[in-house]
Amino acid sequence: MENNGNKAYNPREIEPEIYKLWEYSGYFNPDNLPVSKIKNSKIKNFCIIMPPPNANEALHMGHALDFTIQDALIRFNRMQDKKTLWLPGADHAGFETQVVFEKKLEKEGKSRFQFERSTLYKMIWDYVQQNKHIMEEQARSLGASCDWSREKFTLDPKIVEIVYDTFKKLYDDKLIYRGKRIINWCPKHQTGLSDLEVKYEEREDKLWYFKYPLSSGEGFIVVATTRPETMLGDTAVAVNPKDNRYKKLIDQKVKLPLTNREIPIITDSAVELEFGTGAVKVTPAHDPVDFDIADRHKLEFIEVIGKDGKMTNEVPEAYQGLKVDDARAKVVVDLNALGLMEKEEPYKHSVGACYKCGRTIEPLAMEQWFVKIKPLAEKAIEAVKKGKTRFVTKKYEKTFMHWMRNIKDWNISRQIVWGIRIPAWYKNDQIHIGKEPPKEDGWVQDTDVFDTWFSSGQWPFVTLMTSGQNDLKEFYPTSVMVTAWDILFFWVARMIMMGIYCTGKEPFKQVYIHGLLKDKYGKKMSKSKGNVINPLAVVEQRGADALRMSLLFGSEADSDTPISEEKIIAQQRFANKIWNASKFVMNALGPDYKPTKPARGAQSADGWRSAMDGYTKEDKWILKELEKATKKITTDIEKYKFHEAAQEAYHFFWHKFCDKTIEDVKIRIQKNSKDADAGKLVVWTVLYNSLKLLHPFMPFVTEAIYQKLPSRPKELLMIEKWPK
């Protein structure tokens, strides 16, 4: 075996060439697999749809874990005579990508608001297309054996058409509507955000207690608030109906300070008896709870904070145009001057902020498109209950069920340019849903785009519908969805709901949810902590196999996965051990070596068990250990116990095969003893099968060795038969 004269395995030289060999073979495409692989009608197909990474971003360590698990499953099933498809893709990632592009414009002294919509869209499109290939090459460097000929992008024209059709179907089935609701608004980026895009921070603020004078002139009621500036938009004061303190005040009115308005005192069970004084101000246009209270009591909505984060013309002139923080300070000063401040006290609470810019989220009431989610959720719950979609761990199934049973309507409108524009057209009070407007003039299209999760929620079936003539029939429902727990609700749940609604079938049979990556101390990786590991730098320095194996060691469904430099170095040593041990075996065998026993013995240890007469007890022992290892690794992968499978493969090869069998056979060959030939046959058999067992985890080094293996049955290890 050659490696430019170096004893150590050099992944930098070998891995790129091995990937070219795989890709050139065409076997990533299931249609090109050997006929024997797909001929038997009893053999089931196996399919994974790749969770699409952001087309504009470099892959991070979370992607590396995702890709490694998926590729291990794909290679394992491909070697088990299944027609195996791993369909890759990329996500336009609406808000994420537009924010990145806006930062680029800012560095150039420009703003997105300087550009007409179509111009800005084209600029972002070109920017994404320039960067998209970077992510693809990084996936290749990790060894992703996906079918690049079927690669999809969430903005592919055919996919966009299907997304439009889904929207129209939901509308016709009265499962989608346009309504005014409270949304998470980022004043900097000028768009609504999903719950996933809001980060909540514990803050030390103040709780102010203000007196609202009764209109009768006979006293006042005290309300507590953390947002004094919004009181200018109050349309009621609310108390809990069980609160006996305020029974005499119900249905009376108060004079709203700083304004010339009177507002009623009402009762509502949403009011918490323990908060503040038990009496709360109701600002329907700027608080989701208050919005619901106002809806129940038919209260007026007054918008006092605008999309720019400044006070609107609905407030007294002295406050108009002020930023929220400035308005808050002025309201406190003015109420204090009027003698209406009772007290203030420290208050710790959770405040939502934009996860990109950190700006405090402003709850605003806006016209948006919503999906009536409960009917969809009921069918998703039923599919999981009946086992049509099975979560690998009950922990995440329980979480899924809890979310589904407490689900709220889904806001799918986003006020950005980058994405799939909502196919809704307006003329006066009329609404038309379609790709094109009606023929008569005067129709105007909605300026919003779909929430990225709306299109990616349809990912499993839109990819297969547009990738090949029979792909949907052959591969849907897909076999398994692999992803991290943090998007269980935002993506996995929505894929199940949308898949069942649009196709009548669940999108995948199993869901494997893995944990997040942590450093060696169990802390979450972040740039601010300085504990982030760049997977591509690791591949360059240590090799993809070392990274993959280190990720699988410790990868369990119920826990986060620790990763460290030391762990990666340990697996780099293992890759080198495989290389050097194999090098010794093949040097000992010679390039023209041919096994002397029946060919079926090459396929499994079991084939040798009836032909063991004349072999040493050490020979019989290692072949039995190979059989045990094969059974355990197979079972562990099938049960998604990647940590245990990887450990077994590591332990068998290093501590049993290398430390014992190779050392034993080495002595026999050196002495030219009568059982030397038997020893050669044993080490060839064990090495051959070990390469197959290790291949899903460490594909590059095993394929490189296989290419030098004398009497190898196939052109590629990648399409070898899994040991039985």
Secondary structure, DSSP 8 states (H G I E B T S, - for coil): --STT-SS--HHHHHHHHHHHHHHHTTTSGGGS-HHHH--TTS--EEEE----BTTS---HHHHHHHHHHHHHHHHHHTTT--EEEE-EEB--HHHHHHHHHHHHHHTT--GGGS-HHHHHHHHHHHHHHHHHHHHHHHHHTT----GGG-EETT-HHHHHHHHHHHHHHHHTT-EEEEEEEEEEETTTTEEE-GGGEEEEEEEEEEEEEEEEBTTSS-EEEEEES-GGGGGG--EEEE-TT-GGGGGGTT-EEE-TTSS-EEEEEE-TTS-TTSTTSEEEE-GGG-HHHHHHHHHHT------B-TTSBB-TTS-GGGTT-BHHHHHHHHHHHHHHTT-EEEEEEEEEEEEEETTT--B-EEEEEEEEEE--HHHHHHHHHHHHTTSSEESSHHHHHHHHHHHHT---EE-EE--SSS-B--EEEETTEEEESSS--SSS--EE---EE-HHHHHTTHHHHHHHHH-TTHHHHH-SEEEEEEEGGGIIIIIIHHHHHHHHHHSS-SEEEEEEE--EE-TTS-B--TTTT----HHHHHHHH-HHHHHHHHHTT--TTS-EE--HHHHHHHHHHHHHHHHHHHHHHHHH-TT----S-THHHH-GGGGGGG-TT--HHHHHHHHHHHHHHHHHHHHHHTT-HHHHHHHHHHIIIIIIIIIIIHHHHHHHHHT-TTHHHHHHHHHHHHHHHHHHHTTTSHHHHHHHHTT-TT-SSS-GGGS----
